[in-house]
Amino acid sequence: MKRNARGNTTALLRRLGLASLLLACAGLSGWAQDAAPLKLEQAVALAQQNYPAIRAARAQAQSAEAGVELARTSFLPHADLLWQENRATRNNVFGLLLPQSTLPSISGPDLGARTLQSAWGSAGGLLVSWEPFDFGLRNAQVDLAKAQRKQAALAETITRLEVESAAADAFLTLLAAEQTVRAAQSSVDRAETFVGAVRVLADNQLRPGVDVSRAEAELAGARNQLILAQQTADLARANLADAIGLPGSNVTVEAGPLLQLPPSAPASAINLSLHPLALSQVASVDAAKARDKVLARSWFPRFNWQTAVYGRGTGARLDGTFTNGRGFYPDTFNWATGVTISFPVFDFLGVRARRKAESSNIAAEQARYEQVVSTLKTQDKRASILLEAARKIAANNEVQLKAARETLNRAKVRYEYGLTNVVEVADAQRLLAQAEIDDAVARLAVWRALLAGAKLQGDLSPFLEMVKK
């Protein structure tokens, strides 16, 4: 018994140790995954894979596809199979009942006698019905389902484009924030070095003590700017994690070529009528026209061919007696075939009103299409202006950064020789810090303008290929 107890304890400890090792490995694996830096194209791929809005749009597109299949089933004949078993009396009276769904019907003549005795009854049959022609109504319904399918497919494309663009923009925003943090950290390092130099001069009574206070104030201001930059970077990191469908994860990014200016390329003409937003609005116009076509085909006679085979059984007899041995199964059979024609004569008033409303919907959708194209043209013009200005600013920032560095170096030398005061050095430090931030962000602004242009093309693939190269 003791050996068994020891053996069980040892086995339990081994299992616990193995479980702890597996959990530790899993934690390390998850940490490594979180710590692996993401490239821009990887962030976009993760957004495609994980973001819920894309899955929702894809499910709606699949639902619309099933709607087309459902509309096509209306061309098939219908077959209804029925079996009924009951126990009831057979008392009947002559007369008429208006159509209703409450009172059960009973067949047979009025026998003139009343009884509460009951008998078994049964019935079974098969009814096949088919509409041989419908003046184009079912074709119109299929066309409407196809238009709705096209709408759903384009909605999925638009959602995918929006999610991809948001992920790429969040990536660039985080990258710009990290560059701002680096520039702010460099500013803090320079301020700390300058504070040390001023303190040495003040201790040797070569500079007044107020210069130390001013230098320390500049250092505190630089540290505050660093804290704010780090806060902005952390918020941008959280936004990127949400944009790629991994909210709460600690993502890191790899800049790749994004810190360099992209090569200049000749502007290509964009056919804005092929943008997913424009195509989606065209699909909305087509869907409204398809609904109007369905309404136009709805006020026609309906022809329905029906064929039935059925049987009935009952334990009630014409002489008023009952036979309990009958009625359990049908023993009297019939068949029938024929054509039913129905025509809702007074429905034309409602159809006319609905078509009038649908005509207004068509006009509204066409106006929205024109508005979408107009908005896309405006955005295209803005993207061109932003791209041109971003390139000019990025080129000019190189001059600004070089001049700011020279200004700071000369200001420090002048201060060391007593030719200027600490204020000039502090101003030169702030100027250099801002120039470093502007220089890093300016190049990213060019990439962001290119991203906006790719979004207007309706496809980010050329932009992502440019980033890879």
Secondary structure, 3 states (H helix, E strand, C coil): CHHHHHHHHHHHHHHHHHHHHHHHHHHHHHHHHHHCEECHHHHHHHHHHHCHHHHHHHHHHHHHHHHHHHHHHHHCCEEEEEEEEEEECCCCCCCCCCCCCCCCCCCCCCCCCCCCCCEEEEEEEEEEEECCCCCCHHHHHHHHHHHHHHHHHHHHHHHHHHHHHHHHHHHHHHHHHHHHHHHHHHHHHHHHHHHHHHHHHHHCCCCCHHHHHHHHHHHHHHHHHHHHHHHHHHHHHHHHHHHCCCCCCCCEECCHHHHCCCCCCCCCCCCHHHCHHHHHHHHHHHHHHHHHHHHHHHCCCEEEEEEEEEEEEECECCCCCECCCCCCCCCEEEEEEEEEEECCHHHHHHHHHHHHHHHHHHHHHHHHHHHHHHHHHHHHHHHHHHHHHHHHHHHHHHHHHHHHHHHHHHHHHHHHCCCCCHHHHHHHHHHHHHHHHHHHHHHHHHHHHHHHHHHHHCCCHHHHHHHHC
